Each structure stands twice: as C-alpha cells, then as structure tokens.
C-alpha cells in the first residue's frame, strides 16, 4: 500500500560524497546523502566545479553540512566520474617531458581543492577530520613508456611501501621499471571530512590597494599533522577590506582539527592577532580588525582583537 513520503526530522543535515559511498554513509552515519547507488550528475558537477562560492551556496541551500572525500575520488574515480558527465580527460591534463600530468584546471576543481589542498584559502570550508591511514595518489604509465595507457592510481601506504612512496613524494621523483612508470606521487590521509560553514567575516581598514594576509595555524588531533589556512586580499579604493574565515580560534567541539593560535592579520609590516569563536563562524558574525592606516610607534607589539558578542550577525540562509 502507498505510504506518505519519508521526511527527515527538522534540523537534520546531509552529507556529500561520491555516489559510490552513499549507502555506506546513510547506513553508518544515519544521515541523508546527496547521491547514492547510481551516477549523479549533480554530485559529480559539484566536485568538478571551480567556483567555491557557488559550491558553498548550493550546500547551504540544500542543508548539506559535511563533505567526505578520499584518495580514490582524487584518482581513478575522478577519471570515471568526469567521463560519466561527458568531460574529456584532455581538458584536465598536460604533457611535460614526455609524461602526462594533471593541469591547473584539475587542481582548481572543488574535489582537489579539498582533498589535495585541505581547503586552504576557501572561505566556507574547514577540515574537521582526517584518517590515520595514508594513501598515495600517483600517475601510472603502463607498457614501459608514458606513451601507453596513463592512469591515476590510489595506493594504500603500508610498512612495505611506506619509505619508497614517501621518498618519491618528497623528491618529486620518477620510478621506472620494465613495464611501468610511477610519478607525480603525493601521500596524504586516505579520508578527509570537511564542514561547510557560513564563516566569520573579518573587516578592517588599510591603505588603498594594500595587500592583506590572514593566516591561522592548525593541528590534526588524529594524525598530529600541522597545517595552516591562509588567504590574501587587497584593500579597496576606499581603504576597506573583508575576509571570510572558516575556523574558530578556540575549541571547536565538533572538529578533530583545532587552531593552535589566533588569526594573524598582516598589512605591510604590521600584524595583529584576532580571535574568532565557533559561534562567529556558524552565524557569520562580523569581527572588526581595526584600522591599519593609523601609524603605530616601532616596538609597540601586536594588537589582540576579539569578536564582539554584541555584533549583529548577517542574515542566515535556511539550513
């Protein structure tokens, strides 16, 4: 007999990953997914997108909170999914020294900006988990020459291959044997999970056209890996700047990646530290960084600025 359509409870959030993992996420995490069971052009299109702002708007609108990516998605699954939506692999590769490499268009996709670059510089995405296990992604040319078939493979790192793969990755080396060529090796946690957030908005004043850099150091509590999130912008003609940041400087309860120091906002030779709460990030609160146009005596040290608990947040879209 017919039954009413199932409705997720109010406040439920979804998860985005490859359609290949949809059922696993629904079963294990008890969360709805954007795609499962069969190829989804919507899901593939999101990962191939090169517009972080459009990607964030779509997830916020659909109440998708987390994105799960892994080494397979950044290697062999990328090839098959791109072809599934009519993309040509020639659009994503270049040839250098007789070898085939992925190009800048590949690196600008949301998939690679997340898995490969840890969402560095992206205003609305923060890394919240990475697995202890490692995988290497590498170009593999079979047939003894790069003129044969070229694939991008995901290779689990274990005790037998750990040192050779780490050495290849560190040296950007090429390993040639009679039947294959292995190169362009990178080693990273097998799985990474990112959260889509509104982001706190840091604002301030600086000389017109001045370069403004914002950086925060981070540490993974699972692997101990140290990383950073950094972005640069330019003050406008009127001398104002605005940067949206995704990490809190205090403890983020829902994350296993934490900031190890406040934000450092630098204009010219002046640096100020700025603190941001997790509530600021979730609500899109504006945090003032002050006026860098005001001269300060040498040796006066750094300013430490805090978010204003009375600041009115920007209107929040439905999540």
C-alpha positions as CSV (number, residue, x, y, z in Angstrom):
1,X,0.0,0.0,0.0
2,X,1.0,3.6,-0.5
3,X,2.7,5.4,2.4
4,X,3.5,9.0,3.0
5,X,6.9,10.2,1.7
6,X,9.6,9.9,4.3
7,X,10.7,13.2,5.8
8,X,13.9,13.7,7.7
9,X,13.4,15.4,11.1
10,X,13.8,19.2,11.3
11,X,17.4,20.2,11.8
12,X,18.8,17.2,10.0
13,X,21.8,17.8,7.8
14,X,23.1,15.9,4.8
15,X,26.4,14.6,3.6
16,X,28.1,14.9,0.2
17,X,30.4,12.3,-1.2
18,X,30.8,10.1,-4.2
19,X,27.6,8.3,-5.1
20,X,29.6,5.1,-4.7
21,X,29.8,5.7,-1.0
22,X,26.2,6.9,-0.5
23,X,24.7,3.7,1.0
24,X,27.6,3.3,3.4
25,X,27.2,6.9,4.8
26,X,23.5,6.5,5.2
27,X,23.8,3.2,7.0
28,X,26.8,4.0,9.2
29,X,26.2,7.8,9.9
30,X,22.4,7.7,9.7
31,X,22.5,10.9,7.6
32,X,20.9,11.6,4.2
33,X,23.3,11.9,1.3
34,X,23.0,13.9,-1.9
35,X,23.7,10.8,-4.1
36,X,23.9,7.0,-3.8
37,X,23.5,3.8,-5.8
38,X,23.9,5.3,-9.2
39,X,25.9,8.1,-11.0
40,X,24.7,11.5,-10.0
41,X,25.4,14.4,-12.4
42,X,24.6,16.8,-9.6
43,X,27.2,15.3,-7.3
44,X,29.9,15.0,-10.0
45,X,29.2,18.5,-11.2
46,X,29.7,19.9,-7.7
47,X,33.1,18.2,-7.3
48,X,34.2,19.3,-10.8
49,X,33.1,22.9,-10.1
50,X,35.8,25.6,-9.9
51,X,33.7,28.1,-8.0
52,X,33.9,27.8,-4.2
53,X,31.3,30.5,-3.6
54,X,28.7,28.8,-5.8
55,X,29.6,25.4,-4.3
56,X,29.0,26.7,-0.8
57,X,25.7,28.4,-1.7
58,X,24.4,25.1,-3.1
59,X,25.4,23.2,0.1
60,X,23.9,25.8,2.4
61,X,20.7,25.9,0.4
62,X,20.4,22.1,0.5
63,X,21.4,21.8,4.2
64,X,24.5,19.7,3.3
65,X,26.9,20.1,6.2
66,X,29.7,17.7,5.6
67,X,31.8,16.6,2.6
68,X,33.6,13.3,2.6
69,X,36.5,12.8,0.2
70,X,39.1,10.2,-0.2
71,X,42.1,9.2,-2.3
72,X,40.1,7.1,-4.8
73,X,37.9,10.1,-5.6
74,X,41.0,12.1,-6.3
75,X,42.5,9.4,-8.6
76,X,40.7,6.6,-10.5
77,X,37.2,7.7,-9.6
78,X,37.9,11.2,-10.9
79,X,38.5,9.8,-14.3
80,X,35.4,7.7,-14.5
81,X,33.1,10.3,-13.0
82,X,34.4,13.0,-15.3
83,X,33.7,10.8,-18.3
84,X,30.2,10.0,-16.9
85,X,29.2,13.6,-17.3
86,X,30.7,14.0,-20.8
87,X,34.0,15.6,-19.8
88,X,37.2,14.9,-21.8
89,X,40.3,14.0,-19.9
90,X,42.3,16.1,-22.3
91,X,40.8,19.1,-20.6
92,X,42.5,18.1,-17.3
93,X,45.9,17.0,-18.4
94,X,49.1,18.4,-19.9
95,X,52.3,16.8,-21.2
96,X,55.7,17.7,-19.7
97,X,59.0,15.9,-20.5
98,X,57.1,13.1,-22.3
99,X,54.9,12.4,-19.2
100,X,51.3,13.2,-18.7
101,X,50.4,15.3,-15.7
102,X,47.1,16.8,-14.4
103,X,46.9,20.6,-15.1
104,X,45.7,23.7,-13.3
105,X,42.1,23.1,-14.3
106,X,42.2,19.8,-12.4
107,X,43.7,21.5,-9.3
108,X,41.0,24.2,-9.4
109,X,38.2,21.6,-9.0
110,X,36.5,21.5,-5.6
111,X,37.5,17.9,-5.2
112,X,41.2,18.7,-5.4
113,X,41.0,22.0,-3.5
114,X,39.5,19.9,-0.7
115,X,41.4,16.6,-0.8
116,X,44.6,17.9,-2.3
117,X,44.9,21.4,-0.7
118,X,43.0,21.0,2.6
119,X,40.6,23.8,1.5
120,X,43.3,26.3,2.1
121,X,42.0,29.8,1.4
122,X,38.4,28.7,1.0
123,X,36.1,30.9,3.0
124,X,33.3,28.4,3.7
125,X,35.1,25.0,4.1
126,X,37.1,23.7,7.1
127,X,38.8,20.4,7.6
128,X,37.3,18.6,10.6
129,X,38.7,15.1,10.3
130,X,41.4,13.1,8.6
131,X,42.1,9.4,8.9
132,X,45.2,8.0,10.5
133,X,45.8,5.7,7.5
134,X,47.7,7.1,4.4
135,X,47.3,6.6,0.7
136,X,49.5,7.7,-2.2
137,X,47.9,9.1,-5.3
138,X,50.2,8.8,-8.4
139,X,50.3,8.8,-12.1
140,X,50.9,5.3,-13.5
141,X,52.0,4.8,-17.1
142,X,51.9,1.2,-18.2
143,X,53.6,-0.5,-21.1
144,X,57.0,0.7,-20.1
145,X,56.6,4.2,-21.6
146,X,54.3,7.2,-20.9
147,X,53.0,6.8,-24.4
148,X,50.9,3.9,-23.3
149,X,47.9,3.9,-21.0
150,X,48.2,6.5,-18.2
151,X,46.1,6.2,-15.1
152,X,45.9,8.0,-11.8
153,X,46.1,5.4,-9.1
154,X,45.4,5.3,-5.3
155,X,47.9,3.2,-3.5
156,X,47.4,2.3,0.2
157,X,50.6,3.0,2.2
158,X,51.8,0.1,4.3
159,X,55.0,-1.0,6.0
160,X,56.4,-2.4,2.8
161,X,56.0,0.6,0.5
162,X,55.9,3.5,3.0
163,X,59.5,4.6,2.7
164,X,59.7,4.4,-1.1
165,X,56.4,6.2,-1.6
166,X,57.3,9.0,0.9
167,X,60.7,9.3,-0.8
168,X,59.1,9.7,-4.2
169,X,56.6,12.2,-2.9
170,X,59.3,14.3,-1.2
171,X,61.7,14.3,-4.1
172,X,59.1,14.6,-6.9
173,X,60.8,11.5,-8.3
174,X,60.0,9.1,-11.1
175,X,60.2,5.3,-10.6
176,X,60.7,3.4,-13.8
177,X,60.6,-0.4,-14.3
178,X,60.3,-2.5,-17.4
179,X,56.5,-2.4,-17.6
180,X,55.5,0.8,-15.8
181,X,56.4,4.4,-14.8
182,X,55.3,5.8,-11.5
183,X,55.5,9.5,-10.9
184,X,53.7,12.6,-9.5
185,X,53.3,10.9,-6.2
186,X,51.6,12.6,-3.2
187,X,50.9,11.0,0.2
188,X,48.0,12.1,2.3
189,X,45.4,10.8,4.8
190,X,43.1,8.3,3.0
191,X,39.9,10.1,4.0
192,X,39.2,13.7,4.8
193,X,36.0,15.3,6.1
194,X,35.1,19.0,5.6
195,X,32.4,21.1,7.1
196,X,30.6,23.8,5.1
197,X,30.1,26.9,7.3
198,X,28.9,30.4,6.8
199,X,32.2,31.8,8.1
200,X,33.1,34.8,10.3
201,X,33.8,38.0,8.4
202,X,37.0,39.9,9.4
203,X,36.8,43.5,8.4
204,X,39.2,46.4,8.7
205,X,40.7,49.5,7.2
206,X,44.1,49.7,5.4
207,X,45.8,51.9,2.8
208,X,44.0,51.7,-0.6
209,X,45.3,48.7,-2.7
210,X,47.4,47.4,0.3
211,X,47.9,43.6,0.4
212,X,46.2,42.0,3.4
213,X,47.1,38.4,4.5
214,X,45.2,36.3,7.0
215,X,46.6,33.1,8.4
216,X,45.9,30.6,11.2
217,X,47.9,27.5,12.2
218,X,46.0,24.3,12.7
219,X,46.7,20.8,14.1
220,X,45.0,17.5,13.4
221,X,44.2,15.7,16.7
222,X,44.1,12.4,14.9
223,X,47.4,12.4,13.0
224,X,49.3,15.2,14.7
225,X,49.8,16.9,11.3
226,X,50.5,20.6,11.3
227,X,48.9,22.7,8.6
228,X,47.7,26.2,8.1
229,X,44.8,28.1,6.4
230,X,45.9,31.3,4.6
231,X,44.3,33.8,2.3
232,X,45.3,37.1,0.8
233,X,43.2,40.0,-0.4
234,X,43.6,43.7,-1.3
235,X,42.1,46.7,0.4
236,X,39.6,48.6,-1.8
237,X,39.9,52.1,-3.2
238,X,38.2,53.5,-0.1
239,X,40.7,51.6,2.2
240,X,38.5,48.8,3.5
241,X,39.0,45.0,3.4
242,X,36.8,42.0,4.2
243,X,37.9,38.3,4.5
244,X,35.6,35.4,5.4
245,X,37.3,32.8,7.6
246,X,36.0,29.2,8.4
247,X,38.0,28.3,11.6
248,X,37.4,29.3,15.2
249,X,40.5,30.2,17.3
250,X,39.1,28.4,20.3
251,X,37.9,24.9,20.7
252,X,35.5,23.6,18.1
253,X,33.6,20.7,19.7
254,X,32.6,19.1,16.5
255,X,36.0,19.0,15.0
256,X,39.2,17.0,15.3
257,X,41.2,19.7,13.7
258,X,41.8,22.7,16.0
259,X,43.5,26.1,15.7
260,X,46.8,26.3,17.7
261,X,46.9,30.1,17.8
262,X,44.7,33.1,16.8
263,X,44.5,34.5,13.3
264,X,47.3,36.8,12.2
265,X,46.2,39.7,10.1
266,X,49.1,41.4,8.4
267,X,49.1,44.6,6.4
268,X,52.6,45.7,5.3
269,X,54.9,45.4,8.4
270,X,52.1,45.4,10.9
271,X,50.5,42.2,12.3
272,X,47.5,41.9,14.6
273,X,46.1,38.8,16.2
274,X,42.3,38.2,16.0
275,X,40.2,35.7,17.9
276,X,37.1,34.2,16.4
277,X,34.6,31.9,18.2
278,X,32.8,28.9,16.8
279,X,29.5,30.8,17.1
280,X,31.0,33.6,15.0
281,X,31.8,31.0,12.3
282,X,28.4,29.3,12.4
283,X,26.4,32.6,12.4
284,X,28.5,34.6,10.0
285,X,29.4,37.3,12.6
286,X,31.4,40.3,11.6
287,X,34.7,40.7,13.6
288,X,36.5,44.1,13.4
289,X,40.3,44.0,12.9
290,X,40.8,47.7,13.4
291,X,42.4,50.4,11.3
292,X,45.8,49.6,9.8
293,X,46.1,53.1,8.4
294,X,46.9,54.6,11.9
295,X,50.6,54.8,12.5
296,X,52.0,53.0,15.5
297,X,55.4,53.5,17.1
298,X,58.1,51.0,16.5
299,X,58.3,48.2,19.0
300,X,54.7,48.7,20.2
301,X,54.0,45.0,19.7
302,X,50.9,43.3,18.3
303,X,47.3,44.1,19.0
304,X,45.0,41.3,20.1
305,X,41.4,41.7,18.9
306,X,38.4,39.7,19.9
307,X,35.0,39.2,18.3
308,X,32.2,41.5,19.6
309,X,29.5,39.4,21.3
310,X,27.0,42.2,20.6
311,X,27.8,42.3,16.8
312,X,24.7,41.7,14.8
313,X,25.3,38.7,12.5
314,X,24.4,38.7,8.9
315,X,21.1,37.1,8.0
316,X,21.5,33.3,7.9
317,X,20.0,31.3,5.0
318,X,17.8,28.3,5.7
319,X,20.0,25.3,6.7
